[in-house]
Structure formats: structure tokens, C-alpha cells
Amino acid sequence: MGIPCDDAVLIEKGNKPGEPHVITVNCPDSTGLACDICRTILDFGLYITKGDVSTDGKWCYVVFWVVPHSPSLVRWSSLKNRLLSICPSCSVSFFFNQQPASSTSSPVYLLKFFCLDRKGLLHDVTQVLSELEFTIQRVKVTTTPDGRVLDLFFITDNKELLHTKKRQDETCEQLHVVLGESCISCELELTGPEYECHQGISSLSPVIAEELFHFEISDKEIHSQVLSPDMSKLKKANVSIDNSLSPAHTLLQVHCVDHKGLLYDIMRTLKDCNIQISYGRFSPKKNGYRDLDLFIQQKDGKKIVDPEKKNGLCSRLKVEMLHPLRVIIANRGPDTELLVANPVELSGKGRPRVFYDVTLALKSLGICVFSAEIGRYSTSDREWEVYRFLLEENGKFQSSTSATRNQIVDTVRRTLMGW
């Protein structure tokens, strides 16, 4: 006999325009569930204004107040279905055995289209795929000498309907609408062995890899890359651990400048460290800063008392909050390359909407992309998702100059951070 799940996810819309919507999730608990919920909310372009999380170790109750990052229409029914899909099974067997239901990975499809190039094309296509609820797994974009572009998008369908002709036709029709007469051909098929060939990123030089993936934040970055939105004060992150307030839990307190996906970055870090959250409160933004109080335990149900573990967790959280995404400009021969990297969860999932935000920033600057690719890159301590964009020179932007380079990096970073 199963436990009814009709009310596992409830979405209460705001009464007036601009008022937050309230998302409530009430279901069996599992380590990292809060991270998965935050990731899904971020994937739908929503901003969490405040939140509460509580659990008894078997059942959890999560409430988030959310607003859209932009006035674009949010598909609330689809969001509810996605949240339901990540809730652990509402069954008696799960409740007593604490074993999540096994899940199979979604099939990967290759979307291949050939068309005439134009400014903003890459973002326009990415926006269509986002609205259709596809997840972009890998990308290969190449511009030919005659001004045409061949785009290979390796995608998965969050609706799990891409095997149907109706869903495939809908996808091609939507792309034809945005591409117009510039579209030469559009094909969609289930991937074969060629997908494995596009898993990794092409080789990075040791110098570029060191700049992109280093753990510590340099003085230069402290004074330039991690500035707060108004550029008047340095972005700071304070993380403290207190074991004196609860006999069974460690209190983790966070105070830092707000950014898009902040709660996801914190929850992702705790999930990868096998930290369980018993109770948490995410306070509303005040003067551009956020406060987060979490009562946590290790996976074995004990407090975090080991000094090395406490220092390691605090240090890791500070880096993830100050430097959640890496953005640099580099030379690739005579050309200019933009590189963006974000850490991949141990579950294998990367941060959502990164490709969307980067292409949006480049479109706003009027910069064309000659080629682009997404791939995975492994360092000694983690796996990264790397986005590489070979930028075209034009009259407005000569990206070889330091001023233009700084403007590109700053615009991309601010778009990613929601500033």
C-alpha cells in the first residue's frame, strides 16, 4: 500500500503581480533532496527569496518563496511535475527501508541543424530548447568560412517524450520559427557511439587549467572578480560552526553577498560532503546580503566536532560562495577564447542554465561566436563542466584589448550571478 502523493508538491501563486509564489514539498527525506529541489527551481529561472527546511530524518518539509528572474512566463505545472519526479517514492517500503527507487538516465538525442549565421543565433536556439524543457548535455558549434553554422546539441528531455513524433515535430517547428528562412536543415535523432566522442573537452594548456580550476582565491580576484554587484565593496563570505546550541546537531551559519543560485551552491556543497540538514532557514536579502542558519549532522547522525572537518567544510563553502563559477578570457593562437567552468555534483549533474546565461551575455554585447563546445574536465579533486567559446572579432568589439576582455568577463559573470 502506498502513501498518497497528490500533495507532495504544492505551488501557491502570489495574489498580486510581483508577489512571491510559495512552493511546498512534503515527502520522504533523502540526503541531498534540498539540493535537487534548489537545482530544479534554478533550472526554471526562479529566484528563492526565502526558505525553510525541516526533517526528522525520515520525512521532510520544505517551503520556498520564489519569484522569476525575468518576467518570462514560468510553466508552473511543469515545475510541479519536475519536483514530483525528484521526490523519493511515497511508498511504505521507502518509509521503512529508506531506499530510494532506482532511476534510469534519460536517453540522449542529437539535434543537428545547419543554417546561416547571425548575431544572437546561439542564444535564440538555447532559449527555445529551455522553453521546451530540454537539458543541454553537450554542444558542438562550428562556423564555416562562407558564414554558415553547423550546430550539434546533445539534449535530454525533461518531459521524457522526445521518442514521440509529436514531440519531435514540435521541437523542429519551434526551431524553424526562431531560425526563419536562414535554416537550411534540421534533424533530430537518438544518439549513437558518436556521443561518447563528445564527452570530454579538448585539451587545455596547464596554464589555462591552473587559472580556471585553482582552489584558492588570489588577491587579484578578491579585488576584481568577486566584487559585489554595486562594485563599492568587496564580496565577503562568513561561515561559522557552533556545537554549543544543540546536543545532537551542529549549527552552520552563513553570511554573504547574495547571487543567483546561492542556496543551490550551498546545498550542492553539503550534499557532496554527505551532510544531512535537520532544520534550516534562508532569510530574506538585507542590504544585498543573505543569512542562512542550518542545523546539520554527518551521515552517521553525529555532530561535526573534528577540527579538520569543520575547517575543511567552512573553507569549501567560502570558495563555493565567493567563486561558484570560473570565467576567464584566454588566447587560442591568434583567436580569443572565453572559458567558463562550474563544478559538477558527485551525482554527475552540472549547474543549470549556464550556457543560456553566457550566450545571453554575449548577445547583449553584440559578440558573435565562431565556435562553441561543452565538455567535462577532471582535476585531482573534482569534475568540472567547461564551456568554451571562440569569439569573432568585429568593429565594435576588438576582444584582444584588455579593456574589452574585462568588459566581456564582467558582463558574463554578472549575468551568471544575477547582478
C-alpha positions in Angstrom: 0.0 0.0 0.0 1.4 3.4 -1.0 1.1 6.7 0.9 -0.9 9.2 -1.2 1.4 11.7 -3.0 -1.1 14.1 -4.5 0.0 16.8 -2.1 3.7 16.1 -2.1 4.3 19.3 -4.0 2.1 22.3 -3.7 2.5 25.7 -5.5 0.6 28.7 -4.2 0.8 31.6 -6.6 1.1 35.2 -5.3 -2.1 37.2 -5.0 -0.6 40.3 -6.8 1.9 40.8 -9.6 5.4 40.7 -8.1 4.4 38.8 -5.0 6.4 35.6 -4.4 4.9 32.2 -5.2 5.2 29.6 -2.4 6.5 26.1 -3.2 5.9 23.4 -0.6 7.4 20.0 -0.8 6.3 17.4 1.8 7.7 13.9 1.1 10.1 11.2 2.4 13.6 12.6 3.1 16.9 11.7 1.5 20.4 13.2 1.7 20.7 15.9 -0.9 17.0 16.4 -1.6 17.1 20.1 -0.8 19.9 20.4 -3.3 17.9 18.7 -6.0 14.9 20.9 -5.3 17.0 24.1 -5.4 18.6 22.9 -8.7 15.2 22.4 -10.3 13.9 25.8 -9.1 17.1 27.4 -10.6 16.5 25.5 -13.9 13.1 27.1 -14.2 14.6 30.6 -13.9 13.3 31.2 -10.4 14.9 33.1 -7.6 14.4 31.9 -4.0 13.7 34.9 -1.8 13.5 32.9 1.5 13.0 29.4 2.7 12.5 26.9 5.5 13.7 23.2 5.6 12.9 20.7 8.4 13.1 16.9 8.7 13.0 14.2 11.3 15.4 12.0 9.2 12.6 10.1 7.5 10.1 12.8 6.3 10.9 16.3 5.2 9.0 19.6 4.9 10.4 22.3 2.6 9.0 25.7 1.9 10.5 28.2 -0.6 9.2 31.6 -1.6 10.2 32.2 -5.2 10.0 34.9 -8.0 11.1 34.7 -11.6 14.5 36.2 -12.5 12.8 37.8 -15.6 9.1 38.4 -16.4 9.1 35.5 -18.8 6.2 33.0 -18.3 7.0 30.2 -15.9 5.4 26.8 -16.6 4.2 26.1 -13.1 2.5 22.8 -13.9 5.8 21.5 -15.5 7.7 22.7 -12.5 5.4 20.8 -10.2 5.8 17.6 -12.3 9.6 18.0 -12.2 9.6 18.5 -8.4 7.4 15.4 -8.0 9.8 13.4 -10.1 12.7 14.1 -7.7 10.8 13.4 -4.6 11.7 9.9 -3.1 9.0 7.3 -3.6 6.0 7.9 -1.4 5.7 4.2 -0.5 5.6 2.2 2.7 8.7 0.3 1.6 10.7 3.5 1.2 9.4 4.9 4.5 10.7 1.9 6.4 13.7 0.9 4.4 15.0 4.3 3.4 15.9 3.1 0.0 15.2 5.4 -2.9 13.7 4.0 -6.1 16.2 3.2 -8.8 16.2 5.6 -11.7 17.4 5.2 -15.2 19.2 8.0 -17.1 17.3 9.8 -19.8 18.2 8.9 -23.4 20.4 11.5 -25.2 19.2 12.9 -28.5 21.3 14.7 -31.2 19.7 17.8 -32.5 21.6 18.9 -35.7 20.8 21.9 -37.7 22.6 23.8 -40.5 21.8 27.5 -41.1 23.1 30.9 -42.0 24.9 32.6 -39.1 23.7 35.8 -37.4 24.2 37.7 -34.1 22.4 36.1 -31.2 21.6 32.9 -33.0 23.1 30.6 -30.4 21.2 32.2 -27.6 17.9 32.2 -29.5 18.2 28.5 -30.1 19.2 27.9 -26.5 16.2 29.8 -25.3 13.9 27.7 -27.4 15.4 24.5 -26.0 15.0 25.9 -22.5 11.3 26.8 -23.1 10.8 23.2 -24.4 12.3 21.9 -21.2 15.3 20.2 -22.7 18.6 19.9 -20.8 21.7 20.6 -23.0 24.3 17.9 -22.2 26.9 18.8 -24.8 27.3 21.3 -27.6 29.5 21.5 -30.7 29.1 24.6 -32.8 31.2 25.3 -35.9 31.1 28.3 -38.3 32.1 27.6 -41.9 34.1 30.2 -44.0 31.0 31.0 -46.0 29.1 32.3 -43.0 27.1 29.2 -42.3 26.9 27.4 -38.9 26.6 23.7 -38.0 25.2 23.2 -34.5 25.2 19.9 -32.7 23.2 19.9 -29.5 23.1 16.7 -27.4 20.0 17.0 -25.3 17.8 15.1 -22.9 14.0 15.7 -22.5 12.8 16.5 -19.0 9.3 15.5 -20.1 10.6 12.1 -21.4 8.6 12.5 -24.6 11.2 13.0 -27.2 10.7 9.5 -28.5 7.3 10.5 -29.8 6.8 12.0 -33.3 4.6 14.8 -31.8 7.4 16.0 -29.5 10.0 15.8 -32.3 7.8 17.7 -34.7 7.1 20.4 -32.0 10.8 20.8 -31.5 11.7 21.3 -35.1 8.7 23.6 -35.7 9.8 25.9 -32.8 13.3 26.0 -34.1 12.1 26.8 -37.6 10.1 29.7 -36.1 13.2 31.3 -34.5 15.6 30.4 -37.3 13.3 31.5 -40.1 14.5 31.3 -43.7 18.1 31.0 -42.5 17.5 27.4 -41.6 18.9 25.0 -44.2 18.2 21.7 -42.4 17.2 20.4 -39.0 17.5 16.8 -37.9 16.7 15.1 -34.6 17.8 11.5 -33.7 18.7 9.2 -30.9 22.5 9.4 -30.3 24.8 6.5 -31.1 28.5 6.0 -30.4 29.3 9.5 -31.6 28.0 10.9 -28.3 30.9 9.3 -26.4 33.3 11.2 -28.6 31.9 14.5 -27.4 32.0 13.7 -23.7 35.4 15.3 -22.9 36.6 18.8 -23.6 39.5 19.4 -25.9 42.8 19.7 -24.2 43.6 22.7 -22.0 47.1 24.0 -21.5 48.5 23.7 -18.0 48.5 27.5 -17.6 44.8 27.8 -18.6 43.8 24.8 -16.4 45.6 26.3 -13.4 43.9 29.7 -13.8 40.5 28.1 -14.4 40.4 25.4 -11.7 42.7 26.6 -8.9 41.2 26.3 -5.4 42.4 29.4 -3.6 41.2 32.8 -4.5 44.0 35.2 -5.4 44.4 38.8 -4.3 43.7 39.9 -7.9 40.4 38.0 -7.9 39.5 39.3 -4.5 39.8 42.9 -5.9 38.2 42.3 -9.3 36.4 39.1 -9.9 34.5 38.7 -6.6 33.3 42.3 -6.2 29.7 42.8 -5.0 27.0 43.9 -7.5 27.4 47.6 -6.8 31.2 47.4 -7.1 31.5 49.6 -3.9 32.6 46.9 -1.5 34.3 43.5 -1.6 32.2 40.5 -1.7 32.6 38.7 1.6 31.5 35.3 3.0 31.5 34.5 6.7 31.0 30.8 7.6 30.9 29.7 11.3 30.2 26.4 13.1 28.8 26.2 16.6 28.3 22.9 18.6 27.1 24.5 21.8 23.5 25.3 21.0 22.2 21.7 20.3 23.1 18.4 21.9 22.6 16.5 18.7 23.3 19.0 15.9 25.9 21.3 14.6 24.8 24.9 13.8 26.2 26.1 10.5 25.8 29.9 9.9 26.4 31.6 6.6 26.5 35.4 5.9 27.4 36.5 2.4 26.5 38.7 -0.6 23.5 37.3 -2.5 23.8 35.9 -6.0 21.7 33.8 -8.3 21.8 30.1 -7.3 23.4 30.9 -3.9 21.2 28.4 -2.0 21.9 25.8 -4.7 25.7 26.3 -4.3 25.4 25.8 -0.5 23.2 22.8 -0.8 25.3 21.2 -3.5 28.4 21.5 -1.3 26.6 19.9 1.7 25.3 17.1 -0.5 28.7 16.3 -1.9 30.1 16.3 1.7 27.4 13.9 2.8 26.0 16.4 5.3 22.4 16.0 6.4 20.2 19.0 7.1 17.7 18.6 10.0 16.5 22.2 10.1 17.3 25.3 8.1 16.2 28.9 7.5 17.1 31.0 4.5 16.4 34.6 5.5 15.3 37.4 3.0 18.0 39.6 1.5 19.0 42.6 3.5 21.4 45.3 2.1 22.5 42.8 -0.6 23.4 40.1 1.9 22.0 36.8 2.9 21.9 34.9 6.2 21.5 31.1 6.4 21.2 29.0 9.6 21.4 25.3 9.3 21.3 22.6 12.0 23.3 19.7 10.4 24.7 16.3 11.1 27.2 13.9 9.5 25.8 11.0 7.6 26.2 8.8 10.7 23.9 11.1 12.6 26.7 12.7 14.7 27.8 16.3 15.1 30.8 17.7 13.3 33.4 18.0 16.1 36.6 17.2 14.4 38.6 20.5 13.9 39.9 19.4 10.5 36.5 18.5 9.2 35.0 21.8 10.5 37.7 23.9 8.9 37.5 21.9 5.7 33.8 22.4 5.4 34.0 26.2 6.1 36.8 26.7 3.6 34.9 24.7 0.9 31.7 26.7 1.5 33.6 30.0 1.3 35.1 29.2 -2.1 31.8 28.0 -3.5 30.1 31.2 -2.4 32.8 33.6 -3.5 33.8 31.8 -6.7 31.0 29.4 -7.7 31.7 29.9 -11.4 35.0 30.5 -13.1 35.2 32.9 -16.1 38.4 33.8 -17.9 39.5 35.1 -21.4 42.5 33.4 -23.0 44.3 33.4 -26.3 43.9 30.4 -28.6 46.5 31.0 -31.2 45.6 34.3 -32.9 42.0 34.0 -31.6 40.3 35.0 -28.4 38.5 32.3 -26.3 36.0 32.7 -23.4 36.1 29.9 -20.9 33.5 29.2 -18.2 33.7 26.4 -15.7 31.4 25.2 -12.9 31.8 22.2 -10.6 29.8 19.1 -11.2 27.9 17.4 -8.4 29.1 13.9 -7.4 25.8 12.8 -8.8 27.1 13.9 -12.3 24.8 16.9 -12.7 26.1 20.3 -13.6 24.7 23.7 -12.8 21.6 24.5 -15.0 21.2 27.5 -17.4 25.0 28.3 -17.6 25.0 28.0 -21.4 21.8 30.1 -21.5 23.3 32.9 -19.4 26.6 33.0 -21.2 25.0 33.2 -24.7 22.6 35.8 -23.3 25.6 38.0 -22.1 27.4 37.6 -25.4 24.3 38.5 -27.4 23.8 41.7 -25.2 27.4 42.7 -26.1 26.8 42.1 -29.8 29.6 39.5 -29.9 29.3 36.6 -32.4 30.5 33.1 -31.5 32.7 31.4 -34.1 32.6 28.1 -32.3 31.4 26.7 -29.0 31.6 23.4 -27.1 30.6 21.9 -23.7 32.5 19.1 -22.1 33.8 17.6 -18.9 37.2 18.1 -17.4 38.5 16.2 -14.3 41.0 17.6 -11.9 42.6 15.9 -8.9 39.6 16.6 -6.6 36.5 17.0 -8.8 34.9 17.0 -12.2 34.1 20.3 -14.0 31.7 21.3 -16.8 33.6 23.5 -19.1 32.1 25.9 -21.7 34.4 27.2 -24.4 33.5 30.0 -26.9 35.8 31.1 -29.7 34.8 34.8 -30.2 34.7 36.6 -33.5 36.4 40.0 -33.9 34.2 42.8 -35.2 34.3 46.5 -35.5 32.5 47.2 -32.2 34.5 44.7 -30.1 38.2 44.0 -30.5 38.4 41.4 -27.8 42.2 41.4 -28.0 42.3 44.7 -26.0 42.4 44.4 -22.2 39.5 46.8 -21.7 37.3 44.7 -23.9 38.4 41.5 -22.3 37.5 42.8 -18.9 34.1 44.0 -20.1 33.3 40.6 -21.6 34.4 38.7 -18.4 32.5 41.2 -16.2 29.3 41.0 -18.3 29.3 37.2 -18.4 30.0 36.9 -14.7 27.3 39.4 -13.7 24.7 37.6 -15.9 25.7 34.2 -14.3 25.5 35.7 -10.8 22.2 37.5 -11.5 23.6 41.0 -10.7 
